[in-house]
Amino acid sequence: MPLLTVTGYAPIEAHDNERLVLALERGGVDILHRCGGVARCTTCQVQFSAGEPTPMTEAERDKLAEKNLTGVRLSCQLLCTHDMTLSPVQTVRGSGLEAGKAPQAGIEPEPIWV
């Protein structure tokens, strides 16, 4: 099982191929995800200090480029396949916003890996 080391939180054991946004929530991280995990809003950003996944969905790539974001990834578009060390960029508590609907178990939209 992949181990997630998240700044300010206890380590989280992720399930193999679990969506990162869901593993973070399950582990007690109140990660913000206003669009419900479909790569539309970019509020579920994370920064990696180790173990950043190499594959990226086309939806993530396009949204990050559209918003001119660098150095971050969208947790709704990543799968837990190995150990990772990261920090959430926005949390519900820190933003004062509501999280939005719960993300589905599988990556949405249907992932095209680039």
C-alpha positions as CSV (number, residue, x, y, z in Angstrom):
1,M,0.0,0.0,0.0
2,P,1.4,3.4,-0.9
3,L,2.2,5.7,2.0
4,L,1.3,9.4,1.8
5,T,3.3,11.8,3.9
6,V,1.3,15.0,4.0
7,T,2.6,18.2,5.6
8,G,0.7,18.8,8.9
9,Y,-1.1,15.5,9.0
10,A,-0.5,11.9,10.1
11,P,0.8,9.5,7.4
12,I,-1.9,8.0,5.3
13,E,-1.9,4.5,3.9
14,A,-3.5,4.8,0.5
15,H,-5.2,1.9,-1.4
16,D,-3.4,0.9,-4.6
17,N,-4.8,3.0,-7.5
18,E,-7.0,5.0,-5.2
19,R,-7.6,8.6,-6.4
20,L,-5.3,10.9,-4.4
21,V,-8.1,13.3,-3.5
22,L,-10.1,10.4,-1.9
23,A,-7.1,9.0,-0.1
24,L,-6.4,12.5,1.4
25,E,-10.0,12.9,2.5
26,R,-10.1,9.4,4.0
27,G,-6.9,10.2,5.9
28,G,-8.3,13.3,7.5
29,V,-7.0,16.0,5.1
30,D,-9.8,18.5,4.3
31,I,-8.6,19.0,0.7
32,L,-10.7,21.5,-1.2
33,H,-12.4,20.2,-4.4
34,R,-15.1,22.6,-5.5
35,C,-15.9,20.9,-8.8
36,G,-16.3,17.4,-7.3
37,G,-13.1,16.0,-8.7
38,V,-13.6,16.5,-12.5
39,A,-10.6,18.8,-13.3
40,R,-12.6,22.0,-13.7
41,C,-11.8,24.2,-10.8
42,T,-8.1,23.5,-9.7
43,T,-8.9,23.8,-6.0
44,C,-7.6,20.4,-5.2
45,Q,-4.0,21.3,-5.9
46,V,-1.1,19.6,-4.2
47,Q,2.7,20.3,-4.2
48,F,5.1,17.4,-4.2
49,S,8.4,17.3,-2.4
50,A,8.9,13.6,-3.3
51,G,7.3,10.9,-5.4
52,E,5.4,13.1,-7.8
53,P,3.6,10.8,-10.3
54,T,4.8,10.9,-13.8
55,P,1.6,10.2,-15.8
56,M,-0.8,13.1,-16.2
57,T,-4.3,13.1,-17.6
58,E,-5.0,15.2,-20.6
59,A,-7.7,17.0,-18.5
60,E,-5.1,17.9,-15.8
61,R,-2.6,19.1,-18.4
62,D,-5.1,21.2,-20.2
63,K,-6.5,22.8,-17.0
64,L,-3.1,23.6,-15.5
65,A,-2.1,25.2,-18.8
66,E,-5.3,27.1,-19.1
67,K,-4.8,28.6,-15.6
68,N,-1.0,29.0,-16.1
69,L,-0.2,26.9,-13.1
70,T,3.2,25.3,-12.6
71,G,4.7,23.3,-9.7
72,V,1.3,21.9,-8.6
73,R,-0.8,18.9,-9.6
74,L,-4.5,18.2,-9.3
75,S,-5.2,15.5,-6.7
76,C,-8.4,14.6,-8.4
77,Q,-6.5,13.4,-11.5
78,L,-3.8,11.3,-9.7
79,L,-3.7,7.7,-8.6
80,C,-1.9,6.4,-5.6
81,T,0.6,3.9,-7.0
82,H,3.6,4.6,-4.8
83,D,4.8,6.5,-1.8
84,M,4.4,10.3,-2.1
85,T,5.3,13.3,0.0
86,L,3.1,16.3,-0.6
87,S,1.3,19.4,0.8
88,P,-2.2,20.4,0.0
89,V,-2.4,24.0,-1.5
90,Q,-6.0,24.7,-0.4
91,T,-8.0,23.1,2.4
92,V,-11.7,23.6,3.3
93,R,-10.6,25.0,6.7
94,G,-8.0,27.3,5.3
95,S,-10.2,28.7,2.5
96,G,-13.5,29.1,4.3
97,L,-15.2,27.5,1.2
98,E,-17.3,24.3,1.0
99,A,-15.7,21.3,-0.6
100,G,-18.3,20.6,-3.2
101,K,-19.8,17.2,-4.1
102,A,-17.9,14.0,-3.3
103,P,-15.5,12.8,-6.1
104,Q,-16.4,9.5,-7.7
105,A,-14.1,6.5,-7.1
106,G,-12.7,6.6,-10.7
107,I,-11.0,9.5,-12.4
108,E,-13.3,11.9,-14.2
109,P,-13.5,12.7,-17.0
110,E,-12.4,9.4,-18.4
111,P,-8.6,9.6,-18.3
112,I,-6.5,10.0,-21.4
113,W,-2.9,9.7,-20.1
114,V,-0.3,11.9,-21.7
